[in-house]
């Protein structure tokens, strides 16, 4: 799902939008070699006296953060750009010093340095220093070269240097430094100031000609760079520095992506507006979304008998969704550039940008216009249009323009998604639709309403005179919830599905035995997904003499309150999507039982959603409990957290209502 690797090549905009001519012939012949020589001689390796001061500086942060696994004493990088008329490149130096406090901090000793065929990593140094001055040095033969994405991406030329700092023990300092040369201009997309442990000093420096226009933005922290004033054409340092940063704390439903980390981002070198991004993407996609004879023949077969553009598009989309395997591929520019549609059609596999290219080519053969769409998914965080950078996108989808102005959004990588729908993580997102050379538009994708994400459950229970019984449950998942369940269950073998359902029942009915299960429309995204189970031997009522009691809310359970134990929040609450869960519990019991409970209804309403339940006795020997829980607001700022928490806890209290029956003699 990630076509734009953060470690892949940056946009090469210089040739298309005019080369950067900041250097005269004299400067290239004389000044440039001197600066290169100066840069190559720079070292930031810490002196022994400084290492001892780091031990002292760590103490204060340790006291302020007693649960920390480590203290990041220094995290710095220097990026230098070398513009030349024939060959331009960038150099990146990274230097880090960390004090390891306990086992949780040992992960800092495992270092990964990404690179690709346009970059080289060298001058790797690492060591461990103990309070008594003893030092353990990383050996060259302890540095390994591996695939950057051994599990996620099937084909990739993104590589990594990996090593682990030797001799690590609690209380030691680790230090490492490395240098990377990149065969193009790069400001290195972003820099994170915060870590999951406290940071004493984080510093990022860009060294480039001082008359270059550098576009950047800080998030989660207000910063201004320190800039050296130098004559025009010479290089200046732009340094951003942050000190005494608190750790990033994990909270349930915290903002996704970059919303919880203080960081810095840059526009792509040479990109002045989003027109530049549209032009770049159109250029690298040129000719790759055109059909060949094989595609035209298949399209003719698929759309035979249909004259409706929407129906034609549906058949083409379903072919790509169901017949083309998703495999992540990132080789060279392929981190951004789709493979040509004919090759994707022939091989029957590709990633998101490849599937988008194939849909566009097949639609073109059918006379329907389909545009590629660059998107930052929910997990990746919100798109900031004030910062022109392709690095904000992590996914590609497609949109069709049908007669009458209607739009159809498509994501063929999500195999459980119906035609015209988007997976939840692509809904209500500000996206960039590429319409052609220098033409692009920001559009917001549609969002499901609460009723579109629905779980409806019906429980039919029969109790005997001892309070034990048997029963069945029918669960109907609709909208994005159906897609989520399909995604999970389609990857499980039948025995695992049965175990999962058994655990759901045991959670509600101690001692239950699952007798049978049935799944309907598991592989049909056009319909709601249904799960049906029958069970027996459940002790789900408590007997006290002639009285029987139970809490129906334990059956119709949606325990959102469990994930919000904190009285105060550091971050806002951000839920994935609005949803509605409704339960109907029908209990058939001996007719001589009479409901003795007086309170038979409850409800709560807030700006975030609604909760309600109602109990009734439709006839002798029958009890009906109906419960509905709805969340419509998915974003809760910290100022409203107490109100939100009170609402979910109020609903949880309602679930604890006890129903009591008394047995007539």
C-alpha positions in Angstrom: 0.0 0.0 0.0 3.0 2.2 0.0 4.1 3.5 -3.4 6.1 6.4 -2.1 8.9 5.0 0.1 10.3 7.6 2.4 13.7 6.2 1.6 13.2 6.1 -2.2 14.4 8.6 -4.7 13.1 12.2 -4.3 11.5 14.0 -7.2 14.1 15.0 -9.8 12.5 18.3 -10.8 15.6 20.2 -11.9 15.7 19.1 -15.5 12.0 19.8 -16.1 11.7 23.1 -14.3 15.1 24.6 -15.1 18.5 23.6 -13.7 19.6 25.3 -10.5 22.4 27.7 -11.6 23.7 29.1 -8.4 27.3 28.4 -9.2 29.5 30.1 -11.7 32.2 28.2 -13.7 34.8 29.6 -11.4 32.9 28.5 -8.3 32.6 25.0 -9.7 36.2 24.8 -10.5 37.6 26.2 -7.3 35.1 26.7 -4.4 33.3 23.4 -4.8 36.3 21.2 -4.4 37.3 23.1 -1.2 33.9 22.7 0.3 33.8 19.0 -0.6 37.2 18.5 1.0 36.1 20.4 4.1 32.9 18.4 4.4 34.8 15.1 4.1 37.1 16.1 7.0 34.3 17.0 9.4 33.9 14.7 12.4 31.4 14.8 15.2 32.8 11.8 17.1 32.5 12.7 20.8 35.7 13.2 22.9 36.1 11.2 26.1 35.6 14.4 28.3 32.3 15.0 26.5 31.1 11.5 27.1 31.5 12.0 30.8 29.5 15.1 30.6 26.7 13.1 28.9 26.6 10.8 31.8 26.0 13.8 34.1 23.4 15.4 31.8 21.4 12.2 31.7 20.7 12.2 35.4 18.2 15.1 35.3 16.1 13.6 32.5 16.1 10.2 34.2 14.6 11.8 37.3 11.9 13.5 35.3 11.1 10.3 33.3 11.4 7.4 35.8 9.7 5.0 33.4 12.1 5.6 30.5 14.1 2.9 28.9 16.8 5.3 27.6 17.7 8.9 27.3 18.5 10.3 23.8 21.3 12.7 24.7 22.0 13.8 21.2 20.4 13.2 17.9 21.7 15.3 15.0 22.0 15.3 11.3 23.7 17.5 8.7 22.5 17.6 5.1 24.7 19.3 2.5 23.7 19.9 -1.1 26.3 20.0 -3.9 24.8 21.6 -7.0 26.8 21.2 -10.2 26.0 21.5 -13.9 26.9 18.0 -14.7 26.4 16.0 -11.5 24.5 17.1 -8.4 24.4 15.2 -5.2 23.6 15.4 -1.5 25.5 14.2 1.6 23.8 13.2 4.8 25.6 12.7 8.2 23.8 11.2 11.2 25.2 11.2 14.7 23.4 9.8 17.8 24.3 9.4 21.5 22.0 7.4 23.8 22.2 6.4 27.4 20.7 2.9 27.9 18.8 2.7 31.2 17.2 -0.7 31.1 16.2 -3.6 28.8 13.5 -1.4 27.2 16.2 0.9 25.9 18.3 -1.9 24.3 16.4 -1.4 21.0 18.5 1.8 20.4 21.5 -0.4 19.9 19.9 -2.0 16.8 20.6 0.5 13.9 19.2 0.4 10.3 20.5 2.7 7.6 18.3 2.7 4.4 19.7 3.3 1.0 19.0 2.5 -2.7 20.7 2.3 -6.0 21.1 6.1 -6.0 22.9 6.3 -2.7 25.9 4.9 -0.8 26.5 4.5 2.9 30.0 4.7 4.3 32.0 5.8 7.3 29.9 3.8 9.8 31.2 4.0 13.3 29.7 2.8 16.6 30.8 2.2 20.1 29.7 1.5 23.7 31.2 3.6 26.5 30.9 2.7 30.2 31.0 5.1 33.2 34.6 3.9 34.1 35.8 4.8 30.6 35.9 1.3 29.1 35.0 1.3 25.4 33.8 -1.4 23.0 34.1 -0.6 19.3 31.9 -1.9 16.4 34.0 -4.0 14.0 33.6 -3.6 10.3 32.6 -7.3 9.8 29.7 -6.7 12.2 27.9 -4.4 9.7 25.5 -6.3 7.4 23.8 -5.4 4.1 20.2 -6.6 3.8 16.8 -5.9 2.1 15.1 -2.9 3.7 11.7 -4.5 3.5 12.2 -8.3 3.9 8.5 -8.9 4.7 6.4 -6.1 3.4 7.7 -5.4 -0.1 8.1 -8.3 -2.4 10.4 -6.7 -5.0 12.6 -3.7 -4.0 16.0 -2.3 -4.6 15.8 -0.4 -1.3 18.6 -1.8 0.9 19.8 -1.2 4.4 23.0 -1.4 6.4 22.2 -3.0 9.7 24.3 -3.4 12.8 23.9 -3.7 16.6 26.2 -1.7 18.9 28.3 -4.3 20.8 28.7 -4.8 24.5 25.5 -3.0 25.6 24.6 -3.1 29.3 22.3 -1.0 31.5 23.9 2.3 32.3 26.2 2.5 29.3 26.3 5.1 26.5 26.1 4.1 22.9 27.2 6.3 20.1 27.1 5.8 16.3 27.7 7.9 13.2 27.4 7.3 9.5 27.5 9.2 6.2 25.4 8.7 3.1 25.9 10.2 -0.4 22.8 10.6 -2.5 22.9 11.1 -6.3 20.4 14.0 -6.4 19.1 16.9 -4.3 17.4 16.0 -1.1 16.4 17.8 2.1 15.6 14.3 3.5 11.8 14.8 3.6 11.5 15.0 7.4 13.2 15.0 10.7 11.6 13.8 14.0 12.6 15.7 17.1 10.8 13.4 19.5 11.3 9.7 20.4 9.4 7.3 22.6 12.0 8.2 25.3 13.1 11.7 26.4 15.5 13.7 24.2 18.0 16.1 25.6 19.1 17.7 22.2 17.8 17.1 18.7 19.4 19.1 15.9 19.0 19.2 12.1 21.1 21.2 9.7 20.8 21.9 6.0 23.8 23.3 4.2 23.0 24.8 0.8 23.6 28.0 -1.2 22.2 30.8 0.9 20.0 32.2 -2.0 18.1 29.0 -2.5 14.4 29.2 -1.5 13.9 26.6 1.1 10.3 25.7 2.0 9.8 23.9 5.3 7.3 23.5 8.2 7.5 22.3 11.8 4.7 20.3 13.3 4.0 19.8 17.0 6.6 22.4 17.9 7.3 26.0 17.1 10.8 26.5 15.7 12.8 29.0 13.7 16.1 28.0 12.1 19.4 29.6 12.9 20.8 30.9 9.6 24.3 32.0 8.8 24.6 35.2 6.8 27.1 34.7 3.9 27.7 36.3 0.5 25.4 35.3 -2.3 26.4 32.0 -3.9 28.1 30.7 -0.9 26.7 28.0 1.4 24.9 28.8 4.6 23.8 26.5 7.5 20.2 26.4 8.4 19.9 24.7 11.8 16.7 23.7 13.7 17.3 22.8 17.3 15.0 21.5 20.1 15.9 20.7 23.6 14.5 18.7 26.6 11.8 17.0 24.6 9.3 14.8 26.4 8.8 11.2 25.2 6.0 10.3 22.8 3.5 8.3 25.0 1.2 5.7 23.6 -2.5 6.3 24.1 -5.5 4.4 22.8 -7.1 6.2 19.8 -4.3 8.7 19.6 -3.9 10.7 16.3 -2.5 8.7 13.5 0.6 9.4 11.5 2.5 12.5 12.4 -0.2 14.0 14.6 1.6 13.1 17.9 5.3 13.6 17.1 7.1 16.9 16.9 8.8 16.9 13.5 10.1 19.0 10.6 9.2 18.5 6.9 10.5 20.1 3.6 9.0 20.7 0.2 10.6 18.7 -2.6 13.7 20.5 -4.1 12.5 22.5 -7.2 8.8 22.1 -6.5 7.2 25.5 -6.2 3.6 24.6 -6.5 1.3 21.5 -6.7 1.3 22.1 -10.5 4.9 20.9 -10.4 3.9 17.7 -8.6 1.1 17.1 -11.2 3.5 17.7 -14.0 6.1 15.4 -12.5 3.7 12.6 -11.9 2.2 13.0 -15.4 5.6 12.7 -16.9 6.7 9.5 -15.1 3.3 8.0 -15.9 3.3 9.0 -19.5 2.3 6.1 -21.8 2.0 3.7 -18.9 -1.8 4.0 -18.6 -2.4 3.1 -22.3 -4.0 -0.2 -23.3 -2.5 -2.6 -25.8 -4.3 -5.1 -28.0 -4.5 -7.7 -25.3 -6.1 -5.3 -22.9 -8.5 -4.1 -25.5 -9.5 -7.6 -26.3 -10.2 -8.4 -22.6 -12.2 -5.2 -22.2 -14.4 -6.0 -25.1 -15.1 -9.4 -23.5 -15.8 -8.0 -20.1 -18.2 -5.2 -21.2 -20.1 -7.2 -23.8 -23.8 -6.4 -23.6 -23.5 -3.3 -21.5 -23.9 0.3 -22.7 -23.9 1.9 -19.3 -20.5 3.5 -18.4 -20.9 2.8 -14.7 -21.7 -0.9 -15.4 -18.7 -1.1 -17.7 -16.5 0.4 -15.1 -17.8 -2.0 -12.4 -16.9 -5.0 -14.5 -13.4 -3.7 -15.2 -12.8 -2.8 -11.6 -13.9 -6.2 -10.3 -11.6 -7.9 -12.8 -8.6 -5.9 -11.5 -9.6 -6.3 -7.9 -10.3 -10.1 -8.1 -7.7 -11.2 -10.7 -4.7 -9.1 -10.0 -2.7 -10.0 -6.9 -1.3 -7.2 -4.7 2.4 -7.3 -4.4 4.4 -4.3 -3.2 7.1 -3.4 -5.7 9.6 -0.6 -5.3 12.6 -0.6 -7.6 14.4 2.7 -8.5 11.8 5.3 -9.6 9.3 2.5 -9.3 8.8 3.7 -5.7 6.6 6.3 -7.5 6.2 5.2 -11.1 3.7 2.6 -12.0 4.6 -0.3 -14.3 3.0 -0.1 -17.7 -0.5 -1.4 -17.8 0.2 -4.1 -20.4 2.8 -5.7 -18.2 0.6 -5.6 -15.1 -2.2 -7.2 -17.1 0.1 -9.9 -18.4 1.7 -10.8 -15.1 -1.5 -10.4 -13.0 0.3 -8.8 -10.1 1.2 -5.3 -9.0 1.0 -2.7 -6.2 -1.5 0.1 -5.8 -0.1 2.4 -8.5 0.2 -0.6 -10.9 -3.5 -1.5 -10.3 -4.5 2.1 -10.8 -2.6 2.2 -14.1 -4.4 -1.0 -15.2 -7.8 0.3 -14.3 -7.1 3.6 -16.2 -5.9 1.7 -19.3 -8.9 -0.7 -19.3 -11.3 2.2 -18.8 -9.7 4.1 -21.6 -10.3 1.2 -23.9 -14.0 1.3 -22.8 -14.3 5.0 -23.4 -14.3 6.0 -19.7 -11.9 8.5 -18.1 -10.1 7.4 -15.0 -7.6 9.6 -13.2 -4.8 8.5 -10.8 -5.2 9.8 -7.2 -2.4 10.3 -4.7 -3.6 9.9 -1.1 -2.3 10.1 2.4 -4.3 7.4 4.2 -5.8 7.7 7.7 -2.8 5.9 9.2 -0.4 8.3 7.5 -2.0 11.5 8.8 -3.6 14.6 7.2 -2.3 16.1 4.0 -0.9 19.6 4.4 -1.4 21.5 1.2 0.8 24.4 2.3 3.9 22.1 2.0 4.5 21.0 -1.6 5.9 17.5 -1.3 5.2 14.1 -2.8 6.5 12.5 0.4 3.2 13.2 2.1 1.5 10.5 0.1 1.6 6.8 0.9 -1.0 5.3 -1.4 -2.5 5.5 -4.9 -6.2 5.0 -5.9 -8.3 5.8 -8.9 -11.3 8.0 -9.6 -13.6 7.8 -12.7 -15.4 10.8 -14.2 -18.7 9.6 -15.5 -21.3 11.5 -17.7 -23.3 13.9 -15.6 -20.4 14.8 -13.4 -20.6 11.9 -11.0 -17.4 10.4 -9.6 -16.6 6.8 -8.7 -13.7 6.1 -6.3 -11.8 2.8 -6.6 -9.1 1.0 -4.6 -8.5 -2.4 -6.2 -5.8 -3.3 -3.6 -8.6 -3.8 -1.0 -10.0 -7.1 -2.1 -12.9 -6.9 0.3 -14.1 -3.5 -1.0 -17.2 -3.2 -3.2 -17.2 -1.2 -6.4 -17.8 2.5 -5.7 -16.7 2.1 -2.0 -13.4 2.9 -0.4 -11.8 1.2 2.6 -12.2 3.1 5.8 -8.6 4.4 5.8 -9.2 6.1 2.4 -12.5 7.8 3.3 -12.9 11.5 4.1 -9.3 12.2 3.0 -8.0 15.2 1.1 -6.4 13.7 -2.0 -4.6 15.0 -5.1 -6.2 14.0 -8.4 -3.7 14.1 -11.2 -5.5 15.3 -14.3 -2.6 15.8 -16.7 0.5 17.8 -17.3 0.6 20.6 -14.7 -3.1 19.9 -13.9 -4.2 18.6 -10.5 -6.9 19.2 -8.0 -7.5 18.6 -4.3 -10.7 16.7 -3.6 -12.1 15.1 -0.5 -13.1 11.4 -0.8 -16.6 10.5 0.4 -17.1 9.3 4.0 -19.5 6.5 5.2 -22.2 7.7 7.5 -22.8 5.9 10.8 -25.4 3.5 9.3 -22.9 2.4 6.7 -20.6 1.0 9.4 -23.1 -1.3 11.2 -23.0 -4.4 13.3 -26.4 -6.0 13.9 -26.6 -9.0 16.2 -29.6 -11.1 17.2 -29.2 -13.5 20.1 -31.8 -16.3 20.5 -31.5 -18.0 23.9 -33.5 -20.8 25.5 -33.1 -21.2 29.3 -34.0 -24.4 31.2 -35.2 -24.5 34.8 -31.6 -24.4 36.1 -30.5 -21.3 34.2 -28.5 -23.2 31.6 -29.4 -23.3 28.0 -28.6 -23.2 24.4 -28.8 -20.5 21.8 -27.8 -19.0 18.5 -26.4 -15.7 17.3 -26.6 -14.0 13.9 -24.2 -11.2 13.2 -24.6 -9.0 10.2 -21.6 -6.7 9.3 -22.3 -3.9 6.9 -20.2 -1.1 5.3 -16.6 -0.7 6.4 -17.2 -3.1 9.3 -18.0 -5.9 6.7 -14.8 -5.1 4.9 -12.8 -5.2 8.1 -14.2 -8.6 9.1 -13.8 -10.0 5.6 -10.1 -8.9 5.7 -9.5 -10.8 9.0 -11.6 -13.9 8.3 -10.5 -14.5 4.7 -7.0 -15.0 5.9 -8.0 -17.6 8.6 -8.3 -21.3 8.1 -11.7 -22.7 9.1 -10.4 -24.2 12.4 -9.0 -20.7 13.4 -12.3 -19.1 12.6 -14.1 -21.6 14.8 -11.7 -20.9 17.6 -12.2 -17.1 17.2 -16.0 -17.5 17.4 -15.7 -19.8 20.4 -13.7 -17.2 22.3 -16.3 -14.5 21.5 -19.0 -16.8 23.0 -16.9 -17.9 26.0 -16.4 -14.2 26.8 -20.2 -13.9 27.2 -21.2 -17.4 28.3 -18.8 -19.3 30.6 -18.7 -23.0 29.7 -20.3 -22.6 26.3 -19.8 -25.2 23.6 -19.9 -24.0 20.0 -21.9 -26.6 18.0 -21.8 -25.1 14.5 -20.9 -22.0 12.5 -21.8 -20.7 9.1 -20.5 -17.8 7.1 -22.5 -16.1 4.3 -21.2 -13.8 1.6 -17.7 -13.8 3.0 -16.2 -13.3 -0.5 -18.9 -11.1 -1.9 -18.1 -7.4 -1.2 -21.4 -6.3 -2.8 -23.4 -7.7 0.1 -23.4 -7.5 3.9 -21.4 -10.3 5.6 -23.2 -12.6 7.9 -21.9 -14.9 10.6 -24.2 -17.5 12.3 -23.3 -19.7 15.2 -25.2 -22.2 17.4 -24.1 -23.1 20.9 -25.1 -25.0 24.0 -24.2 -25.9 27.6 -23.9 -22.2 28.6 -24.4 -21.3 32.3 -25.5 -17.7 31.7 -28.0 -17.2 34.6 -27.4 -17.0 38.3 -29.8 -18.8 40.6 -30.6 -17.8 44.1 -33.4 -19.9 45.5 -36.4 -19.2 43.3 -34.8 -16.1 41.7 -32.8 -16.0 38.5 -30.7 -13.1 37.4 -28.5 -11.9 34.5 -27.1 -8.8 32.8 -28.2 -8.7 29.2 -25.6 -6.0 28.7 -22.9 -8.7 29.1 -24.2 -10.3 25.9 -24.8 -7.1 24.0 -21.4 -5.8 24.8 -19.4 -3.0 23.2 -16.8 -2.1 25.8 -15.3 1.1 24.4 -14.9 2.5 27.9 -12.2 -0.1 28.6 -9.7 1.6 26.3 -10.0 5.0 28.0 -8.7 4.5 31.6 -6.8 7.8 31.7 -8.4 10.7 33.6 -6.3 13.2 31.5 -5.2 12.8 27.9 -2.0 14.0 26.3 -3.4 13.7 22.8 -6.9 14.1 21.3 -9.1 11.0 20.7 -9.2 10.0 17.0 -11.4 7.1 16.1 -11.2 5.3 12.8 -14.8 5.7 11.6 -18.3 6.3 12.8 -20.3 3.2 13.6 -23.4 1.7 15.0 -23.8 -1.5 17.0 -27.3 -2.9 17.7 -28.3 -6.0 19.6 -31.5 -7.9 20.0 -31.5 -10.5 22.7 -34.5 -12.9 22.9 -34.7 -15.2 25.9 -37.2 -18.0 26.1 -37.6 -19.3 29.6 -40.1 -21.4 31.6 -43.5 -19.7 31.7 -43.6 -19.8 35.5 -40.8 -17.2 35.6 -42.0 -13.6 36.0 -39.8 -10.5 35.4 -39.4 -8.8 38.7 -37.1 -5.9 37.6 -38.8 -2.5 37.6 -36.3 -0.6 35.5 -36.8 -1.7 31.9 -35.1 1.1 29.9 -32.2 3.5 29.9 -30.6 5.9 27.5 -27.8 8.5 27.2 -27.2 11.0 24.5 -24.3 13.4 23.8 -22.6 15.2 20.9 -20.5 12.1 20.3 -23.3 9.6 19.9 -26.3 7.8 21.5 -26.8 4.8 23.8 -30.1 3.2 24.7 -31.6 -0.1 25.8 -35.1 -1.3 26.5 -36.5 -4.5 28.0 -40.0 -5.9 27.5 -42.1 -9.1 27.9 -43.8 -9.8 24.5 -45.5 -12.9 25.9 -45.4 -15.4 28.7 -42.1 -17.2 28.8 -40.4 -14.7 26.6 -38.1 -11.7 27.3 -36.8 -9.1 24.8 -33.8 -6.8 25.3 -32.9 -4.3 22.5 -29.7 -2.2 22.7 -28.2 0.3 20.4 -24.8 2.0 20.6 -23.9 4.7 18.1 -20.7 6.8 17.7 -21.0 9.6 15.1 -18.1 11.9 16.2 -14.7 10.5 15.5 -12.5 13.3 16.6 -12.5 14.5 20.2 -10.1 17.3 21.3 -8.5 17.2 24.7 -10.8 19.9 26.1 -13.8 17.7 25.5 -12.2 14.4 26.6 -13.9 14.4 30.0 -17.3 14.8 28.4 -16.5 12.0 26.0 -15.2 9.7 28.7 -18.2 10.4 30.8 -20.5 9.4 27.9 -18.8 6.0 27.2 -18.7 5.2 30.9 -22.3 6.1 31.2 -23.1 3.6 28.5 -21.0 1.0 30.3 -23.0 1.6 33.5 -26.2 1.0 31.5 -24.8 -2.4 30.4 -24.6 -3.5 34.1 -28.3 -3.3 34.6 -29.5 -6.6 36.2 -32.6 -8.4 35.1 -34.3 -10.6 37.8 -36.9 -13.3 37.3 -38.8 -15.0 40.1 -40.2 -18.5 39.8 -43.8 -18.9 40.8 -44.5 -22.0 42.9 
